[in-house]
């Protein structure tokens, strides 16, 4: 399955914040939307300037204490963001996510942010595919072909 098919099913809404947003405000946005990472974009979600995850925030608070919450997200975000294209295959994305231990990957098409894929999205697709394969095999065996 291609990423574009996954996005067609799950939707392509991406929650973004500007680089000058405080970490405290980012935490509130993560909680409000029930998400684990947020894309940083200084042009209203058009391009990816960075990404910050719950893990990044936890590390910052552990290292610098509560004062980290007053810092801008630009002080914490990953700026060398690995992305994928809508034409990428789920299998390839799984390998990238596993190898680099990413849980979220922005989807970019011609330099424009068009979606985000989480490890949960990938697992859901893969479980569905495996269930379909199992059903097909059971039908084949039951038919006695």
N, C-alpha and C positions, 0 to 999 in steps of 0.2 A: 504494500500500500504506500502511496505517496503522501507526503506531508499536506499537500493541497487538499487531498480527500479528507484527511483528518480535520483540517481547519473548516472544511465545508460542513462537517458534522458538528464539531464543538463550537464553532464560531471563531471569528478572528479579532475579537475585542482584546485590546492590550491596555492595561492600566499603566500610565506613565507619570513621572514626576519630573520637575525641572531640577537641574544640578544644585540649585541653591536651597532646595527644600531641606528642612532639618530632619535629622534621623528620627526624632520624636514624631514628626508629622508623617514620615514614611511608615513608621510602626502603626500609626492609626489607619493609614490607607491599606496596609497589608491586612490588618484585622477587619476593617470594613468590608473588604472584598473577598476575604477568606483565601488569600493567595500567599505563596511562600517566597516570591521574588517580584521585583518591580524594575521595569526598564526606565532608565534615565534618558530623557530626551528634551532638548532645549528648543525644539521647534514643533511643539504640540503633537508629539508622537510620530513625526515624519521619519526621523532617523534615530539611530541608536548611539547615544553618547556613552552609555555605561549600563551596568546592571548591578543591583544589590539584592542580596538574599537575607533571609532570616539568620542564616549561619554567620554572614558577615557582620550583622548587627550584634549578635551574641558575642562574637569575638571582640568587637570594638568595646562593648560594655565591660567585658571581662578584663580587657587590657587597660581601659582608661576610666572605668567607672561610669556613673550616671552622667558625667559631663559630656560623654560621647553623644548623648541624645540631643545636645544643643548644636552639634556640628552639622555642617551641610553634608548632604549625601555625596557630594563630589569628593569629600575627604575619605570616603569609605568605598565608593563604587569601584567595580572592576571596569577598566576602560578598554582593555584588550578583549573585547567580547567575541566569543565564538558564536556564529550564527549559522543558520541553514537556509536553503532555498525551498520554495514550495515544491519544487520538482524532486527534492531529496526523498529517498526511500526510508521508511520507518526502520528497517533493519540497519541501515547505515547510521541513522540517528542514535539507535540503541548502542551501537558500538562506540560512537563519540561520547555519549553521555556516560557510559560505563568506564571508558578509558580515562576520561578527565574528571570523573565524579561530579558532573553537572546534573542538576535536577531541573533546570529550565534553560531553554534555548530560544532566543528570538528568531523569528522567521522573517527574512529580508528578501525582497524582490526588486531588482534594479536600484538598490540602495535605499529603498523605502521599507519601513517596518510594516509588515502585513499580518503578523500574528505572533503567538508565543506557544511553545509546546513544553509541557512538563513531563517528568518521568511517569507520573500517574496517567497522563493521556496515552503515552506509549504502551504502558503495561495494559491498560484497558483494551487497546486495539489488539495487542498480541494475545491476550486471553480470549477475546472474541474470535480471533482467527483460529486458535487452537481448539476452541469449542466447536467451531464449524467443521474443522478437519475430523475431529472425533465423531461428530454426528454423521458425517459422510462415510467414514470407515465402518461405523456400526450398521448403517443402512446397506452398505456393500456386503458385509459379512452376512447380515440377516437375509439378504436376497438370494444367497447361495450361488452367486455368479462365479 
